[in-house]
């Protein structure tokens, strides 16, 4: 029985990290250091490497487009999506040129983008809420999206979002 279990485990790990020359299943890869799923990646003709990453909570999805040029990491764009039922709607987008990517920068920009969305939405609805309350909500939403997927208390129903994000 132990040898069967050992073979099963080896097959499982070989499917996740296959030997050279064997394709791996297309499943989003969790990057614990950046607290996001890595989706697409490619290398340009000039040798620069680009990838997309997403992080999410039960209210939003943050999508980053990142470029690695020489020894620098740049943010190319940042997009915020809101849920409309089970569909995603783009609510904020910013493009950057030659802007260094750091977690602090991404958090700050995401909070400002969510603040702008909430403030604009509330103004269009004719509702007046204090700036501090909107900033606190934006900060809480961003903090929720930076939670580790590996934490045992990560909300299990959020894993159902993943297949929809690939589309």
C-alpha positions in Angstrom: 0.0 0.0 0.0 2.8 2.4 0.8 4.5 1.9 -2.6 1.1 2.6 -4.3 0.7 5.8 -2.2 4.3 6.8 -3.0 3.7 6.3 -6.8 0.5 8.2 -6.6 2.2 11.1 -4.9 5.1 11.1 -7.4 2.6 11.1 -10.3 0.8 14.0 -8.7 4.0 16.1 -8.2 5.2 15.2 -11.7 2.0 16.6 -13.1 2.5 19.8 -11.2 6.2 20.1 -11.9 6.8 17.8 -14.9 10.3 16.9 -16.2 11.8 18.9 -19.0 10.1 18.4 -22.3 6.7 17.5 -20.7 4.0 20.1 -20.8 2.3 21.2 -17.6 -1.4 21.6 -17.1 -2.6 25.2 -17.6 -3.6 26.1 -14.0 -3.0 29.5 -12.5 0.1 29.5 -10.4 0.0 31.1 -6.9 3.0 33.4 -6.1 3.1 33.8 -2.4 5.7 36.5 -2.5 3.5 38.8 -4.6 0.2 37.5 -3.2 -1.2 36.9 -6.6 -1.9 34.3 -9.3 0.4 34.4 -12.3 -1.5 33.9 -15.5 0.1 34.6 -18.9 3.7 35.3 -19.7 5.9 35.7 -22.7 9.3 36.9 -23.8 9.6 39.7 -26.3 12.0 39.7 -29.2 14.3 42.1 -27.2 14.5 39.5 -24.4 12.2 41.3 -22.0 9.9 39.1 -20.0 6.2 40.1 -19.4 3.5 38.5 -17.2 0.1 39.1 -15.9 -1.0 38.6 -12.3 -4.3 38.8 -10.5 -5.4 39.0 -6.9 -8.9 39.2 -5.6 -11.3 39.2 -2.7 -15.1 38.9 -2.6 -15.6 42.4 -4.0 -12.9 43.1 -6.7 -10.2 41.7 -8.9 -6.9 43.5 -9.4 -5.0 42.7 -12.5 -1.4 43.7 -13.0 0.6 43.6 -16.2 4.3 43.5 -15.3 7.5 43.8 -17.4 10.9 42.5 -16.4 13.6 44.5 -18.3 17.2 43.7 -17.5 17.2 43.8 -13.7 14.2 46.1 -13.2 10.6 45.2 -12.7 8.1 47.7 -14.2 4.3 47.9 -13.9 2.8 48.4 -17.3 -0.9 48.6 -16.3 -3.2 48.1 -13.4 -6.9 47.2 -13.8 -9.6 47.0 -11.2 -12.7 44.8 -11.9 -15.9 44.7 -9.9 -18.3 41.8 -9.8 -21.7 42.2 -11.4 -23.3 38.9 -10.3 -20.8 36.3 -11.7 -19.5 38.6 -14.4 -16.6 41.0 -14.1 -16.7 44.7 -15.2 -13.7 46.9 -15.6 -14.2 49.9 -13.4 -10.7 51.5 -13.3 -7.6 51.2 -15.4 -4.2 53.0 -15.3 -1.3 52.6 -17.7 2.2 53.3 -16.7 5.5 53.9 -18.5 8.8 53.1 -16.9 7.3 53.0 -13.5 9.1 50.7 -11.0 6.8 48.0 -9.5 6.8 47.7 -5.7 4.1 46.2 -3.5 3.7 49.6 -1.7 3.1 51.3 -5.1 0.5 48.7 -6.2 -1.3 49.0 -2.8 -1.3 52.8 -2.9 -2.5 52.9 -6.6 -5.2 50.3 -6.0 -6.5 52.1 -3.0 -6.7 55.4 -4.9 -8.4 53.7 -7.9 -11.0 52.0 -5.7 -11.5 55.3 -3.9 -12.0 57.1 -7.2 -14.5 54.5 -8.3 -16.5 54.5 -5.0 -16.5 58.4 -4.8 -17.6 58.7 -8.4 -20.3 56.1 -8.0 -21.6 57.7 -4.9 -21.7 61.1 -6.5 -23.6 59.8 -9.5 -26.1 58.3 -7.1 -26.5 61.6 -5.3 -25.2 60.2 -2.0 -22.8 62.0 0.3 -20.4 60.0 2.4 -17.3 61.4 4.1 -13.9 61.0 2.4 -12.4 59.2 5.4 -15.2 56.5 5.2 -14.6 56.0 1.5 -10.8 55.8 2.0 -11.2 53.3 4.9 -13.4 51.1 2.7 -11.0 51.3 -0.2 -8.1 50.3 2.1 -10.0 47.4 3.6 -10.9 46.1 0.1 -7.3 46.3 -1.1 -6.0 44.6 2.2 -8.5 41.8 1.6 -7.1 41.2 -1.9 -3.6 40.9 -0.6 -4.5 38.0 1.7 -2.6 34.8 1.1 -4.4 32.1 -0.8 -2.5 29.6 1.3 -3.9 30.9 4.6 -6.3 28.3 6.1 -9.0 30.9 6.7 -8.9 32.1 3.0 -12.6 32.1 2.0 -13.2 28.8 0.3 -15.9 30.1 -2.0 -13.4 32.5 -3.6 -11.7 29.5 -5.3 -14.8 29.3 -7.5 -13.8 32.6 -9.0 -10.6 31.3 -10.4 -12.0 29.4 -13.4 -13.9 32.5 -14.4 -10.8 34.7 -14.3 -9.1 32.5 -16.9 -11.8 33.5 -19.4 
